[in-house]
Amino acid sequence: MPFSKKLARYARRALLAVAILATLVAGFFVVENWRGERAWRALAAAYAARGEPLDVLPAPSSLLDERNFMKTPVLDRTLFSKSGAEEVRQLLNGFSPLAVHASDWREGKCFDFSGYLERTLKERKRLKLPELPPATSPADAALATLASAELVLGELRQAVEMRPESQVVRPVAFTSEAPFEVPLAGFQVTRSLVLALSVHASAKLAEGRNDEAEADVLAALRLSRGFTAMPDDTLVEAMIGAICSKVALQPVWEGCRQQKWTESQLARLQHELALIRPMEALERSFRTERTMVVLSLDSYSSAEMLKGHESPQRARRWRLISLMPRGWVQQNKVAYVRMVQPAIDASAASGTPVFLARLAECDREPVRTEEPSFSPYTLLAEVVTPAFRKVIRNALSAENDLTLARTACALERHRLATGAYPESLGELVPSSLAVVPTDVVDGQPLRYRRDVDGTFLLYSIGIDGKDDGGRPAKWEHQGGNAGLDGDWVWPRLVK
């Protein structure tokens, strides 16, 4: 049937409208792609000019296997294996990390053998494991719970003497095409081993077998160091190193406060403690993650980047993202690099007077909500950006713990040499320390005083930036507010 003139006129107008709309959309995409590409190229060139290319992944560890503690056979088999956690569980045979209160030392408490045994015996009963042999003391009973783990713990202790270096080595290196598919070292495996070594060391100290306790502690510290020293660590691995170092300090603190370590043991512990640097690892991991995100945004579609971040409330919004202009992806790369830079600057500034000011810059990061702002230039960046202040605080507290621990070792060495603790930390230089240790928060010398009873108080002012005269922060509740109010103290022994 022939079209009427009126219908033909409407059809021509509709086609013209569609053509105009298509032209506008195409022009919009061209402009947005141009703007995004220009913004990204300018930012990438600025970073490259200062020696920080944004698209170059770090090289893996180049340590020789025979010198690398992290290539100890048991670690080499289990750290990156899906079955590694199960193998370690079998090797530990009934030892449950849930039975260990890993931070008793922060409250000035020695390891709670009775509580540990109560929780462990319940776990062994659940697993239908044989009853433990009669014990002469709670510490002896705790050692009995780890008797079947001696094969793996002994291998780690022996590796300390044979393998002086420590860096995690991935079985597969990063690739530019799929950087987030790189395997990550297992947290549960590492934490279980460090906890077992720490419990074993505390039990040995309680029995007066200090040489054996030292070997356990050095193995736990060496394992922690493997994560904070790896050249290509991710944020997850940097935090594993920080968390495990805190766990390993329980027997270090007990031996110092109970004055059980010898001068040579203190010197070795002090040396190992100085090699674990959580804040350096955190800064390095931020840079690594920055490159991983940049390359992933280049390689993946927007929809692929958001897999795992979806929720029912966001589903419709995410479906639209795959239609975005490529220039918006480039703008999100720019936004992410700018978001992560304050965290890098803050991490690098730890132990200096400007740290708190740099940390305050992290407050400008977007607020994480169930429904983030729908700015096309920042939506992807917001999804992949971590909560910077929280991870910085966790790594900073680990850095402080290690600084306090090695300073305490130096104080004990001075006491053994002179019969008393010094009047000031300056007296430790150069016999026990190369320089006076500085506070990780403000860069000032660590706060220290010798008390009239012959003991000492050693502390950092803590993340609140206020000197509370050594009033300890509360750590017993490991929630979002742990350690925020008060000083970060090397605790006195609770009687």
C-alpha positions in Angstrom: 0.0 0.0 0.0 1.6 3.4 -1.0 2.5 5.7 1.9 0.6 8.9 2.3 2.5 12.1 2.0 1.9 12.8 5.7 3.3 9.4 6.7 6.3 9.7 4.4 6.9 13.1 5.9 6.9 11.6 9.4 9.2 8.8 8.3 11.7 11.3 6.9 11.6 13.3 10.1 12.1 10.2 12.2 15.0 9.0 10.1 16.5 12.5 10.3 16.1 12.5 14.1 17.7 9.1 14.3 20.6 10.2 12.1 21.0 13.4 14.2 20.9 11.3 17.4 23.4 8.8 16.1 25.7 11.7 15.0 25.4 13.3 18.5 26.1 10.0 20.2 29.0 9.3 18.0 30.3 12.8 18.5 29.8 12.4 22.3 31.8 9.1 22.2 34.6 10.7 20.1 34.8 13.7 22.5 34.7 11.7 25.6 37.3 9.2 24.3 39.5 12.1 23.3 39.2 13.8 26.6 39.8 10.6 28.6 42.8 9.6 26.4 44.3 13.0 26.8 43.9 13.1 30.5 45.4 9.6 30.9 48.4 10.3 28.6 49.2 13.5 30.5 49.1 11.8 33.9 51.1 8.8 32.7 53.7 11.0 31.2 54.0 13.1 34.4 54.6 9.9 36.4 57.0 8.4 33.9 59.0 11.7 34.0 59.6 11.2 37.7 60.6 7.6 37.3 57.2 5.9 38.2 55.8 4.3 35.0 52.2 3.4 35.7 52.2 0.3 33.4 55.3 -1.6 34.6 54.8 -4.4 37.0 57.6 -5.1 39.6 60.1 -7.9 38.9 59.8 -11.0 41.1 62.4 -12.1 43.7 65.8 -13.0 42.3 67.1 -14.7 45.5 68.9 -18.0 45.2 66.6 -20.8 46.4 69.2 -22.3 48.6 69.5 -18.9 50.5 65.8 -18.1 50.6 63.9 -19.2 53.8 60.6 -19.0 51.9 61.9 -21.8 49.6 62.1 -24.2 52.5 60.5 -27.3 51.1 57.4 -27.3 53.4 56.8 -23.6 52.5 57.5 -24.2 48.8 54.9 -27.0 48.7 52.1 -25.3 50.7 52.1 -21.5 50.3 50.6 -21.3 46.9 48.9 -24.7 46.7 45.1 -25.0 47.0 45.8 -28.1 49.0 48.5 -26.3 51.1 46.2 -25.3 53.9 45.0 -28.9 54.2 48.6 -30.3 54.2 49.6 -27.9 56.9 46.5 -28.8 58.9 47.5 -32.4 58.7 51.1 -31.7 59.6 49.9 -29.7 62.7 47.5 -32.4 63.5 44.9 -30.9 65.7 46.5 -27.5 66.3 43.8 -24.9 65.9 44.7 -21.2 65.3 41.3 -20.4 66.9 42.6 -21.7 70.2 45.4 -19.1 70.3 44.9 -15.5 71.6 47.7 -14.0 69.5 48.0 -10.6 71.1 48.1 -11.3 74.8 51.5 -9.4 75.0 49.8 -6.1 74.0 47.9 -6.3 77.3 51.0 -7.1 79.3 50.0 -10.8 79.6 52.1 -13.9 79.1 50.7 -16.6 77.0 47.5 -18.1 78.6 48.4 -21.8 78.6 45.3 -22.8 80.5 42.9 -21.1 78.2 44.8 -22.5 75.2 44.7 -26.0 76.5 40.9 -25.8 77.3 40.2 -24.7 73.7 42.6 -27.1 72.1 41.3 -30.1 74.0 37.8 -29.3 72.8 39.1 -29.2 69.3 41.0 -32.5 69.7 37.9 -34.2 71.1 35.9 -32.9 68.2 38.4 -34.4 65.8 38.6 -37.6 67.8 42.3 -37.4 68.3 44.1 -39.4 71.0 44.4 -38.1 74.5 47.5 -36.2 75.4 50.1 -37.9 77.6 50.3 -36.7 81.3 52.1 -33.4 81.6 54.1 -31.8 84.4 52.9 -28.3 83.7 50.6 -26.3 81.4 53.6 -25.4 79.3 54.5 -29.1 79.0 51.0 -29.9 78.0 51.0 -27.1 75.4 54.2 -28.6 73.9 52.5 -32.0 73.8 49.7 -30.5 71.6 52.4 -29.6 69.1 54.5 -32.8 69.3 53.1 -34.1 66.0 54.0 -30.8 64.3 57.7 -31.2 65.2 58.5 -32.4 61.7 57.4 -29.1 60.0 58.4 -26.8 62.9 61.9 -28.4 63.1 62.3 -28.0 59.3 61.6 -24.2 59.7 64.0 -23.9 62.6 66.8 -25.6 60.7 66.1 -23.4 57.7 66.8 -20.3 59.8 70.4 -21.4 60.0 70.8 -22.5 56.4 68.7 -19.8 54.6 69.5 -16.2 55.8 67.4 -14.4 53.2 63.6 -14.4 53.0 61.4 -13.3 50.2 58.2 -14.9 48.9 58.6 -16.2 45.4 55.5 -16.7 43.2 55.2 -19.9 41.1 53.9 -17.7 38.3 54.9 -14.1 37.7 52.6 -11.2 37.0 51.3 -10.8 33.4 50.3 -7.5 31.9 47.2 -9.1 30.3 45.7 -10.5 33.6 47.6 -9.1 36.6 44.9 -10.0 39.1 45.1 -13.6 38.2 48.5 -13.9 39.8 48.5 -16.4 42.7 48.6 -15.0 46.2 50.4 -16.7 49.1 48.0 -18.4 51.6 47.2 -16.4 54.7 45.8 -19.3 56.7 48.9 -21.5 56.0 51.2 -18.7 57.1 49.3 -17.6 60.1 48.9 -21.2 61.4 52.7 -21.8 61.2 53.5 -18.5 62.9 51.0 -19.2 65.6 52.4 -22.7 66.2 55.9 -21.4 66.4 54.9 -18.6 68.8 53.0 -21.0 71.1 56.0 -23.4 71.0 58.4 -20.6 71.9 56.3 -19.3 74.8 56.1 -22.9 76.2 59.9 -23.3 75.8 60.5 -20.0 77.6 58.2 -21.1 80.4 60.3 -24.2 80.9 63.6 -22.4 80.8 64.7 -23.8 77.5 65.5 -20.4 76.0 67.8 -21.6 73.2 65.0 -23.6 71.7 62.5 -20.7 72.2 64.9 -18.4 70.3 65.0 -20.8 67.4 61.2 -20.8 67.2 61.0 -17.0 67.4 63.6 -16.5 64.7 61.7 -18.9 62.4 58.4 -17.0 63.0 60.1 -13.7 62.3 61.9 -15.0 59.2 58.5 -16.2 57.9 57.0 -12.8 58.5 59.9 -11.1 56.8 59.3 -13.1 53.7 56.2 -11.2 53.0 57.4 -7.7 53.9 60.6 -8.1 51.8 59.1 -9.5 48.6 59.7 -7.0 45.7 56.3 -7.7 44.1 54.0 -7.9 47.1 50.3 -7.1 46.8 48.3 -5.4 49.5 47.0 -8.7 50.8 50.6 -10.1 51.1 51.9 -6.9 52.8 49.1 -7.2 55.4 49.9 -10.9 55.9 53.5 -9.9 56.8 52.3 -7.2 59.2 49.8 -9.4 61.0 52.2 -12.3 61.4 54.9 -10.1 62.7 52.6 -9.0 65.5 51.9 -12.7 66.4 55.6 -13.5 66.5 56.3 -10.8 69.1 54.5 -12.7 72.0 57.6 -14.7 73.1 59.9 -11.8 72.2 58.1 -9.6 74.7 57.9 -12.3 77.3 61.6 -13.0 77.1 62.4 -9.3 77.4 60.1 -8.4 80.2 61.0 -11.6 82.2 64.7 -10.9 81.5 65.3 -14.4 80.1 67.2 -13.7 76.9 71.0 -13.7 76.8 73.0 -10.9 75.2 73.7 -13.0 72.1 70.1 -14.0 71.7 69.0 -10.4 72.1 71.4 -9.3 69.4 70.1 -11.9 67.0 66.5 -11.1 67.7 67.2 -7.4 67.3 68.9 -8.0 63.9 66.0 -10.0 62.7 63.4 -7.5 63.9 65.1 -4.7 62.1 64.7 -6.5 58.7 60.9 -6.6 58.9 59.5 -3.4 57.5 55.7 -3.4 57.2 55.4 0.2 56.1 57.9 -0.2 53.2 56.0 -3.3 52.1 52.7 -1.4 52.3 54.0 1.5 50.2 55.4 -1.0 47.7 52.1 -2.9 47.6 50.2 0.3 46.9 52.4 0.9 43.9 52.0 -2.7 42.7 48.2 -2.6 43.1 48.1 0.7 41.2 49.8 -0.9 38.2 47.6 -3.9 38.5 44.4 -1.8 38.4 45.7 0.3 35.5 46.6 -2.7 33.4 43.3 -4.5 34.3 41.3 -1.5 33.2 43.2 -1.6 29.9 42.8 -5.4 29.4 39.3 -6.1 30.8 35.9 -4.8 29.9 34.2 -2.7 32.5 31.7 -5.5 33.3 34.6 -7.9 33.9 36.3 -5.5 36.3 33.1 -5.4 38.4 32.7 -9.1 38.8 32.5 -9.9 42.5 31.5 -6.4 43.4 27.9 -6.7 42.3 24.9 -6.6 44.6 21.2 -6.8 43.7 20.9 -3.0 44.3 23.6 -2.3 41.8 22.8 -4.9 39.1 21.0 -2.5 36.7 23.7 0.1 37.0 26.4 -2.4 36.3 24.7 -3.5 33.1 25.0 0.0 31.7 28.7 0.2 32.5 29.8 -2.0 29.6 28.3 0.6 27.2 30.5 3.4 28.5 32.9 5.2 26.2 36.5 4.1 26.4 37.4 7.5 27.5 35.5 7.0 30.7 37.7 4.0 31.5 40.7 6.2 31.0 39.2 8.8 33.3 38.7 6.1 35.9 42.4 5.2 35.6 43.3 8.8 36.2 40.9 8.9 39.2 42.3 5.7 40.7 45.9 6.9 40.4 45.0 10.1 42.2 43.0 8.3 44.9 45.9 6.0 45.7 48.6 8.7 45.7 47.8 10.1 49.2 48.1 6.5 50.6 51.5 6.1 49.0 52.6 9.5 50.3 51.4 8.7 53.8 53.1 5.3 53.8 56.4 6.8 52.7 56.1 9.5 55.3 55.8 7.2 58.3 58.4 8.0 61.0 58.6 11.7 59.9 57.0 14.9 61.2 54.7 15.1 58.2 53.1 11.7 58.5 49.9 12.7 60.2 49.4 15.5 57.7 49.9 13.0 54.9 47.5 10.5 56.5 44.8 13.3 56.7 45.0 13.5 53.0 43.6 10.0 52.8 40.3 11.4 54.3 39.6 12.9 50.9 39.0 9.4 49.4 35.4 8.7 48.4 33.2 7.4 51.1 32.3 3.7 50.6 28.6 3.2 50.6 26.3 0.5 49.2 25.3 2.9 46.4 28.4 4.9 45.4 28.1 8.2 43.5 27.4 7.5 39.8 30.1 9.7 38.4 31.2 8.0 35.2 34.8 9.3 35.8 35.2 7.6 39.2 32.7 4.7 39.5 35.2 2.0 38.6 38.0 3.6 40.6 35.8 3.8 43.7 35.0 0.0 43.5 38.6 -1.1 43.4 40.0 1.4 45.9 40.6 0.0 49.5 40.0 1.7 52.8 43.4 3.3 53.0 43.4 4.6 56.6 42.5 1.2 58.0 45.3 -0.7 56.2 47.8 2.1 56.9 46.9 2.0 60.6 47.3 -1.8 60.7 50.7 -1.7 59.0 51.8 1.3 61.1 51.0 -0.5 64.4 53.0 -3.5 63.2 55.9 -1.2 62.3 55.7 0.4 65.8 55.5 -3.0 67.5 58.7 -4.1 65.8 60.5 -0.8 66.6 59.5 -1.1 70.2 60.7 -4.8 70.3 64.1 -4.1 68.8 64.5 -1.1 71.1 63.6 -3.3 74.1 66.2 -5.9 73.0 68.8 -3.1 73.0 67.6 -2.0 76.5 68.0 -5.5 77.7 71.5 -5.7 76.3 72.4 -2.5 78.1 71.0 -3.8 81.3 73.1 -7.0 81.0 76.2 -5.0 80.3 75.8 -2.3 83.0 73.4 -3.7 85.5 70.7 -1.1 84.9 68.6 0.4 82.1 69.9 3.7 80.7 68.7 7.2 81.7 68.0 7.9 78.0 67.9 6.0 74.7 70.9 8.0 73.6 73.1 5.8 75.9 72.3 2.8 73.6 74.2 4.4 70.7 76.5 3.1 69.3 76.9 0.0 71.5 73.4 -1.5 71.1 71.8 0.7 68.4 73.2 2.7 65.4 70.8 5.6 66.1 68.1 6.5 68.6 64.8 4.9 67.2 62.2 7.3 66.1 58.4 7.3 66.6 56.6 5.9 63.6 53.9 8.6 64.0 55.8 11.9 64.3 59.5 11.1 63.7 60.5 12.2 67.1 62.7 9.9 69.3 60.7 7.2 70.9 59.3 8.2 74.3 61.3 6.6 77.1 61.8 7.0 80.8 63.4 4.9 83.5 61.2 4.5 86.5 62.2 4.5 90.1 61.5 0.8 90.5 64.3 0.1 87.9 61.9 -0.8 85.1 61.2 1.4 82.1 58.4 2.9 80.0 58.8 2.8 76.2 56.1 4.0 73.8 54.9 5.8 70.7 52.3 8.5 70.8 49.9 6.4 68.7 47.8 7.2 65.7 45.8 9.9 67.5 49.0 12.0 67.5 48.7 12.9 71.2 51.3 12.1 73.9 49.2 10.6 76.7 52.3 10.0 79.0 52.3 6.3 78.2 48.6 5.6 78.9 48.2 2.4 76.8 45.7 2.2 73.9 43.2 -0.5 74.2 43.8 -3.5 71.8 41.6 -6.2 73.3 38.7 -5.6 70.9 40.2 -6.0 67.4 37.5 -3.9 65.8 37.6 -0.7 63.9 38.5 1.4 67.0 41.3 -0.8 68.3 44.4 1.2 69.2 42.9 4.6 68.2 42.8 6.2 71.7 46.0 6.3 73.8 49.7 5.6 73.3 51.2 2.5 71.6 53.2 1.1 74.5 55.7 -1.7 75.1 53.6 -3.1 77.9 54.8 -3.7 81.4 54.3 -7.3 82.7 51.0 -7.7 84.4 51.5 -9.5 87.7 
